[in-house]
């Protein structure tokens, strides 16, 4: 299949016009300008996208649900709902995030999702809790929170059989630094989040091997000029990737711009932190064991003002990055890196960003940067922004 478009963003370059040659699930060639004769002389199906913009498929590494489905409910039907809902908005690679649960429930969820990772449906599992701070629990059931016991941590990691790619924990908890080392030794990424840690406690976690800040600012001790807390410790260390939920609800755009100015384009991973209501109408939902109300697209624990994940999809975050980032082609490249290239690199996923030999995952955007169609593994799937 030969695909031509007014603009193709590869992750490192902006091609105008651009073209892609796809064979099966692989990009076999690409370039700028008119496709060369050898790309058109072999009976390839031509898909001319006109003035559209083509970007790499989005990689969402922190998502709990969508389309009415929820990963903590741990079933094939639930996962299919989540994947289909987010695929329509351009997500072609997804990590399943769980919320805090008691050990038996957590292990049961891991077993189901681990099989789905092995089947290629998901790129991994993210354990967001249960080893987090009660004072910064956010939308986590306080009855399930606990300090990290090495036997319990090992049981979760062993049950996953290498499919857990990230574990979020609060470094100030007793035993947390040993847990960070244990997680890193297993091959997973240790992340700092849902924490009331001091600046020094956070620095100790990074020294122990933590390499991600989970949804920076949200469910974290705020910055204070005499106690900078976790945000400053995470931002200032070049070894750390920081997640940001660029949905316009979790963070003010000025905060996003300031962090990008401080850390640069390549240290920000945009994530949705989406729950079941993503791609769905307002109403009553659940996140793990907790009731959630969604009003005007914002999710809160029922009867409270506590934010309970988001209803965002990655195309919305892409537009947020463009609207609040650099101008012109630099803005497009930043958005592509933060929604695709950076998260893939963080977790050692197959190289993302349209290039020769890469997986044929792409999103087609109109002039308003809204999704019109999606290519996932060389196959067109229904696409469309709300």
C-alpha positions in Angstrom: 0.0 0.0 0.0 1.3 3.4 -1.0 0.1 6.3 1.2 0.5 9.9 0.2 -0.4 13.0 2.2 0.2 16.7 2.4 2.2 16.3 5.6 3.9 13.3 7.1 5.6 13.7 10.6 8.0 10.9 11.2 9.1 11.7 14.8 12.3 13.4 13.6 11.2 15.2 10.4 8.3 16.9 8.8 7.8 15.8 5.1 5.7 18.1 2.8 4.3 16.4 0.9 5.2 12.9 2.2 4.6 9.3 1.3 4.8 5.9 3.0 5.1 2.4 1.5 3.5 -0.3 3.7 3.9 -4.0 3.3 1.9 -6.0 5.8 2.5 -4.5 9.2 5.7 -2.7 8.3 6.7 0.6 6.8 9.2 -0.4 4.0 10.0 3.0 2.7 9.0 6.7 3.1 10.1 10.0 1.7 9.3 13.6 0.8 7.9 14.9 -2.4 6.6 12.7 -5.3 7.0 9.0 -4.7 9.8 7.5 -6.9 8.8 5.3 -9.8 9.9 2.1 -8.0 7.3 2.9 -5.3 4.5 3.1 -7.8 5.4 0.4 -10.4 4.6 -2.7 -8.4 0.8 -2.7 -8.2 0.7 -1.1 -4.8 -2.7 0.1 -3.7 -2.6 3.9 -3.7 -4.3 5.7 -0.8 -4.1 9.5 -1.4 -5.0 11.4 1.8 -4.9 14.8 0.1 -4.0 17.6 2.5 -4.2 15.5 5.6 -1.4 15.2 8.2 -0.1 11.7 9.1 1.6 11.2 12.4 2.9 8.1 14.2 0.3 6.1 16.2 -0.2 7.3 19.8 1.4 5.4 22.7 -0.6 5.7 25.9 1.3 4.3 28.9 -1.1 5.3 31.7 -4.8 4.4 31.0 -7.3 2.6 33.1 -10.2 2.3 30.7 -12.4 3.8 28.0 -15.5 3.0 26.0 -17.3 1.8 29.1 -14.6 -0.8 29.7 -12.1 -0.9 32.6 -8.8 -2.7 33.0 -9.3 -3.4 36.7 -12.4 -5.4 35.7 -9.9 -7.7 34.0 -11.7 -9.6 31.2 -11.3 -10.0 27.4 -14.6 -8.1 26.9 -13.5 -5.1 29.0 -10.1 -4.9 27.3 -11.7 -5.0 23.8 -13.9 -2.1 24.8 -11.0 0.0 26.0 -8.8 -0.8 23.0 -11.5 -0.1 20.4 -12.5 3.2 22.1 -9.0 4.5 22.2 -8.0 3.2 18.8 -10.7 5.4 17.2 -8.8 8.3 18.6 -5.4 7.2 17.4 -3.9 5.1 20.2 -2.2 2.1 18.6 -0.1 1.0 21.6 -1.5 0.8 25.1 -0.3 -0.1 28.6 -3.1 -1.2 31.0 -3.1 0.6 34.4 -4.5 -0.9 37.5 -5.6 0.9 40.7 -4.9 -0.2 44.2 -6.6 -3.5 45.3 -6.1 -6.1 47.9 -3.5 -8.7 47.1 -5.9 -11.5 45.9 -7.8 -9.2 43.6 -4.6 -7.6 42.3 -3.0 -11.0 41.4 -6.2 -12.1 39.7 -6.2 -8.9 37.6 -2.5 -9.3 36.7 -3.1 -12.9 35.6 -5.8 -11.9 33.1 -3.9 -8.9 31.7 -0.6 -10.7 31.5 -2.2 -13.2 29.1 -3.4 -10.2 27.0 0.1 -8.7 27.0 1.5 -12.0 25.7 -1.3 -12.1 23.1 0.0 -8.7 21.8 -3.1 -6.7 22.7 -1.3 -4.6 25.3 2.3 -3.5 25.7 2.4 -4.1 29.4 0.8 -3.6 32.8 1.2 -0.6 35.1 0.6 -1.1 38.8 -0.5 2.3 40.1 -0.6 1.3 43.8 -1.3 -0.2 46.2 2.0 1.1 47.7 1.0 4.7 47.7 0.5 7.5 50.3 -3.0 7.6 51.9 -2.7 11.4 52.1 -2.3 11.5 48.3 -4.5 8.6 47.4 -6.6 10.4 44.8 -9.2 8.0 43.4 -7.8 4.9 45.2 -9.7 3.0 47.8 -8.0 3.8 51.1 -8.9 0.3 52.5 -6.5 -1.2 49.9 -3.4 0.9 50.6 -0.4 -0.6 52.3 3.4 -0.4 52.7 5.4 -2.3 50.2 6.2 -5.8 51.6 9.0 -7.5 49.6 7.2 -10.8 49.6 4.0 -9.2 48.3 5.9 -7.1 45.7 7.7 -10.3 44.5 4.4 -12.2 44.3 2.9 -9.5 42.0 6.0 -9.3 39.8 6.3 -13.1 39.6 2.7 -13.5 38.7 3.1 -11.1 35.9 6.0 -13.0 34.4 7.7 -10.0 33.0 4.6 -8.2 31.8 4.6 -5.5 34.4 6.4 -2.6 32.9 5.8 0.1 35.5 5.0 0.3 39.2 4.0 3.6 40.9 4.8 3.9 44.6 5.3 6.6 47.3 9.0 6.6 48.2 8.4 7.9 51.8 6.7 4.6 52.8 8.7 2.2 54.9 10.4 -0.3 52.7 9.8 1.8 49.5 13.4 2.2 48.5 14.0 -1.5 48.7 10.9 -2.0 46.6 12.2 0.4 44.0 15.4 -1.7 43.7 13.3 -4.9 43.6 11.1 -3.5 40.8 14.1 -2.3 38.8 15.8 -5.7 39.2 12.7 -7.3 37.7 13.1 -5.3 34.5 10.2 -3.0 35.2 10.3 0.8 35.6 9.8 2.2 39.1 7.8 5.4 39.2 7.2 8.1 41.9 3.6 9.1 42.4 0.7 9.5 44.8 3.2 10.7 47.2 3.8 13.2 50.0 7.5 12.7 49.8 10.0 15.4 50.6 12.6 16.6 48.1 15.3 14.4 49.7 13.0 11.3 49.9 12.3 11.7 46.2 16.0 12.1 45.3 16.7 8.9 47.3 14.1 7.1 45.2 15.7 8.3 42.0 19.1 7.3 43.3 17.7 3.8 44.0 16.5 3.6 40.4 13.1 5.3 40.0 12.9 6.8 36.5 9.3 8.1 36.0 7.2 10.7 37.7 3.6 9.6 37.6 1.2 12.4 36.4 3.5 15.2 37.6 1.8 17.6 40.1 -1.3 15.5 40.5 -1.6 13.5 43.7 1.8 14.9 44.8 3.0 17.3 47.6 3.0 20.7 46.0 6.1 22.8 45.5 7.0 25.0 48.4 10.0 27.4 48.4 11.4 25.9 51.6 10.5 22.3 50.8 10.5 21.8 47.0 9.0 18.3 47.3 8.8 15.6 44.7 8.0 17.8 41.7 11.3 19.7 41.8 13.3 16.6 42.5 11.8 14.8 39.5 12.0 17.7 37.1 15.6 18.6 37.9 17.0 15.1 37.4 17.8 14.4 33.7 17.3 10.6 34.2 13.6 11.0 35.0 10.7 11.1 32.5 7.7 13.0 33.7 4.1 12.1 32.8 1.7 14.9 32.3 -2.1 14.7 31.8 -2.6 17.4 29.1 -6.4 17.4 29.1 -6.9 21.0 30.3 -8.4 19.6 33.6 -5.5 18.2 35.5 -3.0 20.9 34.6 -3.1 24.6 33.6 -1.5 25.0 30.1 1.0 27.4 31.6 2.3 24.6 33.9 2.7 22.3 30.9 4.6 25.1 29.0 6.9 25.8 32.0 7.8 22.1 32.5 8.6 21.7 28.8 10.8 24.8 29.0 12.6 23.3 32.0 13.1 19.7 30.9 12.9 19.9 27.2 10.7 18.1 24.7 12.1 14.6 25.2 11.5 14.2 28.9 7.7 14.6 28.8 5.3 11.7 28.2 1.8 12.8 27.7 -0.7 10.3 29.2 -4.5 10.2 29.4 -5.0 8.5 32.8 -8.3 7.7 31.2 -11.0 5.7 33.0 -14.1 3.9 31.6 -15.9 7.1 30.6 -13.4 8.1 27.9 -15.2 8.3 24.7 -18.6 8.0 26.5 -21.3 10.4 27.6 -21.5 12.0 31.1 -22.9 9.7 33.8 -22.1 7.3 36.6 -19.1 5.0 36.3 -16.7 3.1 38.4 -12.9 3.1 38.8 -11.8 0.0 40.6 -14.1 -0.3 43.6 -15.1 3.4 43.7 -18.1 5.2 42.2 -17.3 8.1 39.8 -19.5 10.8 38.4 -18.7 12.4 35.1 -20.1 15.9 34.5 -19.2 18.0 31.5 -16.5 15.5 30.6 -14.7 15.8 34.0 -14.5 12.7 36.3 -14.7 13.0 40.1 -15.3 10.5 42.9 -19.0 10.5 43.5 -20.0 13.3 45.9 -16.6 14.8 46.0 -14.3 17.2 44.2 -11.5 14.6 43.9 -10.5 14.0 40.3 -10.8 10.4 39.3 -8.7 9.9 36.2 -9.8 11.5 33.0 -12.1 11.1 30.0 -9.4 12.2 27.6 -8.0 10.4 24.5 -4.6 10.8 23.0 -5.7 13.0 20.1 -7.0 15.5 22.6 -3.6 15.5 24.3 -1.9 15.9 20.9 -3.9 19.0 20.1 -3.2 20.3 23.6 0.5 20.0 23.0 0.3 21.8 19.7 -1.9 24.6 21.0 0.3 25.2 24.0 3.7 24.4 22.5 6.1 25.6 19.9 4.8 27.1 16.6 4.9 25.5 13.2 6.7 22.3 12.5 8.6 22.4 15.8 5.2 22.2 17.6 4.1 19.2 15.5 7.4 17.4 16.2 7.1 18.1 20.0 3.6 16.8 20.0 4.6 13.6 18.2 7.5 13.0 20.5 5.5 13.4 23.6 2.5 11.3 22.5 4.5 8.6 20.7 8.3 8.5 20.6 9.1 9.4 24.2 6.8 6.9 26.0 7.9 4.1 23.7 11.5 4.9 24.4 10.9 5.1 28.2 9.6 1.5 28.3 11.8 -0.1 25.7 9.0 -0.6 23.3 9.7 -1.2 19.6 10.8 2.0 18.0 7.9 4.3 17.3 7.9 7.1 14.8 7.3 6.4 11.1 10.5 5.1 9.7 11.7 2.3 7.4 11.4 -1.1 9.1 9.0 0.3 11.7 5.5 -0.9 12.6 2.9 0.6 10.3 1.0 2.5 13.0 -0.2 5.9 11.9 -2.9 8.5 12.6 -4.5 10.6 9.9 -5.5 14.1 11.1 -7.5 16.8 9.3 -6.7 20.6 9.2 -8.0 20.9 12.8 -5.8 18.0 14.0 -8.8 15.7 14.5 -8.6 12.0 13.7 -10.2 10.9 10.4 -8.7 7.4 10.2 -6.1 5.2 11.9 -3.6 2.6 10.6 -2.8 0.0 13.1 -0.3 -2.7 12.2 -0.9 -1.9 8.5 -4.7 -2.3 8.8 -7.1 0.6 8.6 -9.4 0.8 11.6 -12.4 3.1 12.2 -11.2 6.5 13.5 -12.8 9.8 14.4 -12.4 12.5 17.1 -15.4 13.6 19.1 
